[in-house]
Structures are given as C-alpha cells and as structure tokens.
Amino acid sequence: MSESWGAPDKDGWQRSGIEFAFYHSLVDEDPAHAAPALEALGRVAAAWSRMEHHLDALIIQVNKPDHSEVLFETHPVSFSKKIDLLKKWFNKYPPLRGYKTDMRELTSRLKILANHDGKEIALSRNILLHAIPASFNADKGEIVLHHMKMLPDGNIRSRHITVSLTNLAAFFDMVQLSNVFLGTITQEMFTLEGYEKIRKR
C-alpha cells in the first residue's frame, strides 16, 4: 500500500508517499477471474486505438499545404492538438464545411472522452488507459483502477477509481459511435473522387 497524508480532495486525489503498488495488478491474478475485466478494458483500448488511427489518417488526407498554406500545420502528436487541427480544417476549409456541424459535435465529445477528470464523468481515456487495473470484484462487476500523477513540485497524487463493467461497455459504445461517424466521412474522402472534392476550393 502507498503511504498517504490527509483526506482526498474533491476529485479523489490523495498525496502519496514513496511506496506505490506497482508490484501487483489485475493482470497478475487468475486469468479466469480477471478475464471479464481485462476483456472490457481491452475492448476500450482497441476501439480508442482504431479511432486515433482514423483521426491520423483523416488529418493526413486533408492537412496539406497545397490545400491551404494558411491552415496547414505539422502533423500534431498530442490528441488534443489533433482534434484542434481537424476542427480548424472543417471550420475554415470550404470543401469540408458540409461536415462542419457534425465534426464540431464529434470533436467536442472526443475531448470529453479523452481527458475529463472530474466526479461527474468518472471515465476518460486518460483514466482507463493510464491507470493500473488493480483488482476486480466479479460479484459486483467492478474494477478498481489505481491512478497516479506527478505534480510539478515532485509530489505524487494517487487515487482509486471504481468502474463498473456496465460503464466500460457504455464508454466503448461511445467510442465506437465516433468510429462509425468517422467512417462515413472517410469512405467519401478516401477515394479519388472524394479527394478531388477536397482539393476544390
């Protein structure tokens, strides 16, 4: 267990000592017991990976200096910057304006799914893919995630977050809806005819 001081803050973060439970995780448990939890987390990770690759491909297709020198940027690394760049192209590049409203809605939702870290929405990509799956209660269908972050002052904050399999399934469904929407766009754009439409200004 990690040494800690004081009560958790409003978001469940607690200041932690040097010890941290890296020595045990759900992946160390009996595979038959852990399988439902790891499968649910794996489905989320696979869906999110597909979606990020989808976004990368879409950015590569539209973000070209010969389309617009003003809008063009070097391909971003962080997820939030990818979202911002896509929004810029779909807001300001005339051949893409037909998708503007839908893309704005999609990118807003993806930002919430990626980073939201509050009590109201306890799930995010940041939590699900960057926390340690610590344990699984099969009777309740709940996974406990051990999440930590390093502060600029060198201190560690950690918290335990309980996530139900039902909530994980709902999160997976939301990511898959994003994949379906992106698919409707890329099916039109990733053809010779679609690319010609992108080039027309």
ZIGI-V422819 format. One record per helix or strand of 3 or more residues. SS is the DSSP state (alpha for helix, beta for strand). FROM is the first residue (numbers start at 0). TO is the last residue. Records with the same first field share a line. If there is no record, write none. Layout:
SS=FROM-TO / FROM-TO
This chain:
beta=13-15 / 131-136 / 141-149 / 155-163
alpha=25-27 / 30-61 / 78-91 / 93-114 / 124-129 / 164-188 / 191-198
